[in-house]
């Protein structure tokens, strides 16, 4: 299994863990949706042909604040 698959598998595991958690439903729903958005973003970045791990990490680090602002203003 390649690194992209491992990363996406880790995303799925985090979503699954939250689905099984005993926190309030509203909090659970919000975190699950945030993690699903995060997974989609990671899929996009990891899908760039020829991208290295370091470049992917750099792109995600640089975009972190922008992504957070957009996700937080979306109705999720």
C-alpha positions as a Markdown table, in Angstrom:
| # | Residue | x | y | z |
|---|---|---|---|---|
| 1 | Unk | 0.0 | 0.0 | 0.0 |
| 2 | Unk | 1.4 | 3.4 | -1.0 |
| 3 | Unk | 1.6 | 6.5 | 1.2 |
| 4 | Unk | -1.5 | 8.0 | -0.3 |
| 5 | Unk | -3.5 | 5.0 | 0.5 |
| 6 | Unk | -2.1 | 4.9 | 4.1 |
| 7 | Unk | -3.0 | 8.6 | 4.6 |
| 8 | Unk | -6.5 | 8.0 | 3.3 |
| 9 | Unk | -6.9 | 4.9 | 5.4 |
| 10 | Unk | -5.9 | 7.0 | 8.5 |
| 11 | Unk | -8.6 | 9.6 | 7.6 |
| 12 | Unk | -11.2 | 6.8 | 7.3 |
| 13 | Unk | -10.1 | 5.4 | 10.7 |
| 14 | Unk | -10.5 | 8.9 | 12.4 |
| 15 | Unk | -14.0 | 9.3 | 10.9 |
| 16 | Unk | -14.9 | 5.7 | 12.0 |
| 17 | Unk | -13.6 | 6.4 | 15.5 |
| 18 | Unk | -15.7 | 9.6 | 15.7 |
| 19 | Unk | -18.8 | 7.8 | 14.5 |
| 20 | Unk | -18.4 | 5.4 | 17.4 |
| 21 | Unk | -17.7 | 8.0 | 20.0 |
| 22 | Unk | -20.1 | 8.9 | 22.8 |
| 23 | Unk | -19.9 | 12.7 | 22.5 |
| 24 | Unk | -23.1 | 14.7 | 21.8 |
| 25 | Unk | -24.5 | 14.1 | 18.3 |
| 26 | Unk | -24.1 | 17.8 | 17.2 |
| 27 | Unk | -20.4 | 17.7 | 18.1 |
| 28 | Unk | -20.0 | 14.3 | 16.4 |
| 29 | Unk | -21.7 | 15.4 | 13.2 |
| 30 | Unk | -19.5 | 18.5 | 13.0 |
| 31 | Unk | -16.2 | 16.7 | 13.6 |
| 32 | Unk | -17.2 | 14.0 | 11.1 |
| 33 | Unk | -18.0 | 16.5 | 8.4 |
| 34 | Unk | -14.8 | 18.4 | 9.1 |
| 35 | Unk | -12.8 | 15.2 | 8.8 |
| 36 | Unk | -14.6 | 14.3 | 5.6 |
| 37 | Unk | -13.7 | 17.8 | 4.2 |
| 38 | Unk | -10.1 | 17.2 | 5.3 |
| 39 | Unk | -10.0 | 13.8 | 3.6 |
| 40 | Unk | -11.2 | 15.4 | 0.3 |
| 41 | Unk | -8.5 | 18.1 | 0.5 |
| 42 | Unk | -5.8 | 15.5 | 1.2 |
| 43 | Unk | -7.1 | 13.4 | -1.8 |
| 44 | Unk | -6.8 | 16.4 | -4.1 |
| 45 | Unk | -3.2 | 17.3 | -2.9 |
| 46 | Unk | -2.1 | 13.7 | -2.9 |
| 47 | Unk | -3.6 | 13.3 | -6.4 |
| 48 | Unk | -1.2 | 15.8 | -8.0 |
| 49 | Unk | 1.0 | 13.9 | -10.4 |
| 50 | Unk | 4.6 | 13.8 | -9.4 |
| 51 | Unk | 4.1 | 15.5 | -6.0 |
| 52 | Unk | 6.5 | 14.5 | -3.2 |
| 53 | Unk | 5.6 | 14.0 | 0.4 |
| 54 | Unk | 7.6 | 17.1 | 1.4 |
| 55 | Unk | 5.8 | 19.2 | -1.2 |
| 56 | Unk | 2.4 | 17.9 | -0.2 |
| 57 | Unk | 3.2 | 18.7 | 3.5 |
| 58 | Unk | 4.3 | 22.2 | 2.4 |
| 59 | Unk | 1.1 | 22.8 | 0.4 |
| 60 | Unk | -1.1 | 21.7 | 3.2 |
| 61 | Unk | 0.8 | 23.7 | 5.8 |
| 62 | Unk | 0.6 | 26.9 | 3.7 |
| 63 | Unk | -3.1 | 26.3 | 3.1 |
| 64 | Unk | -4.1 | 25.3 | 6.6 |
| 65 | Unk | -5.4 | 28.7 | 7.8 |
| 66 | Unk | -7.3 | 29.4 | 4.5 |
| 67 | Unk | -8.8 | 25.9 | 4.6 |
| 68 | Unk | -9.8 | 26.4 | 8.3 |
| 69 | Unk | -11.5 | 29.8 | 7.5 |
| 70 | Unk | -13.4 | 28.4 | 4.5 |
| 71 | Unk | -14.6 | 25.2 | 6.4 |
| 72 | Unk | -15.6 | 27.2 | 9.4 |
| 73 | Unk | -17.7 | 29.6 | 7.4 |
| 74 | Unk | -19.5 | 26.8 | 5.5 |
| 75 | Unk | -22.6 | 25.3 | 6.9 |
| 76 | Unk | -21.4 | 21.9 | 7.8 |
